[in-house]
Amino acid sequence: MREILLHTRWWYILAAVVFSLYYAIRAVIEASTKSGNDKYTKAQKIFVVYTQEFLFKLIFTISGFFALSLAYNIFTSLKSLNDISAGVVVLLVFLFIWGVTGVSGYLTFLVVSGKFPGQK
């Protein structure tokens, strides 16, 4: 894992940090608008609601960027596309879906609800 992080380009890490902070701050703002007249005090809202939302979005967005980076490293390390096992294909598809939904900010919704946005 350390080797993967050391070979990652600086702009990719910067994008991961910027998008993660954006989605985390956005989640806190959405949580603050939803919890207008709660029974919590301001300090309780910060510790109970806002911190959880911030960390949840931050970690899942960073994991999405890491999943895409890992999928790219696995794909480029393959010698031939004809010799890919089914397990590697499933792993690449999983990492790609995890990465795209994480980078787009929908991974937290997918994990919490168990479905893609817009599905009934």
N, C-alpha and C positions, 0 to 999 in steps of 0.2 A: 504494500500500500504506500509506503514511503517513497518507493521508486516512481510510482504513478504520479504522486503529488509533485515530486521534484521535476518530472518531465512535462508537467502541465504548463501551458503557455500563460503568461502573466495576464493577458486580456481575458482569458477564460475564467481565471480566479477572480479578477475584478468584476466581471459580469455576474458571477455566482454571488459575490458579496453584495453588489448593488441590487440585484433582483431579490435576494433573500431579505435584505433590509426593507426594500420597498413593500414586499408582500407582508412582512411582519408588522410594519407600521400601519399598513392598510388594514390588517386584521384587528389591530388595536382600535383604530378609528371606527371600524364597523361594529366592534363590540361595545364601544362607548355610546354609539347611537342607538343600539338595540336595548341597552340596559338603562333606560331613562329614569324610571322611578322604581328602582329595586330596593330591597330591604338592606342592602350592603352600604356601609359607609364608603367614603372615597378611598381610604387606605385599604379596606377589604376588597374593593373592586380592583385595585392595582395588583394586590397579591393573588387574588383568586381568579379573576377573569383576564385581565390584561397581560399579566406575565405568562400565563398559560397559552394564550393566543399568540403572543409574540414568539415564544420558544417553539410552539408547534409549527407555525409557518416558516420560521427561520430554519429549523432542522430539516423539515421536509423539502424545502426548496433547495437547500444545499445538497441533500441526498439525491435529488433529481439531477443536479449538475454532476455529481460524482457518478451516478449510474450511467449517464451518457458518456462520460469520460472513460469509464470502465468498459462499456460496450464498444467504444471506439478502439481501445487498446486490445481487447480480445479479437475484434474483427481484423485489425491490421496485423495481428500476430499469426493469423491462420496462413498456412502454407498454400492450401488449395481449397477452393470452395466445393470441390467434388468430394472431399474427405471429411466434411463436417458431420459430427454425430448429432443425433436427435437432441441430446442433452444440451449441447452447445447452442443449437438453434433456439431451443426453448429459453435458455438463459439470455441470449441476445434479444429475443422478442420481449421477455420480461423486463430487462434493463432498459430497453428502448421505450416501452410503455410507461415504466416508472419514471424515467428521465423526462419524457415529454410532458407528462401530467405534473411532475414536480416543478419543472421550469415554467410551465404556464400558470402555476398557482392552484391547480385543481386537484392535486394529490391529497391534500388534507380533506377535501370534500369526498373524494373517492374512498379514502380509508375510513372516514367516520360513517358515511352512509352506505358504503358497499356498492355504489353504482355511479356511473358517469353522470355528469350534470345534464338535465333535460330528459332523463329516462324516468319512466313511472314504475 
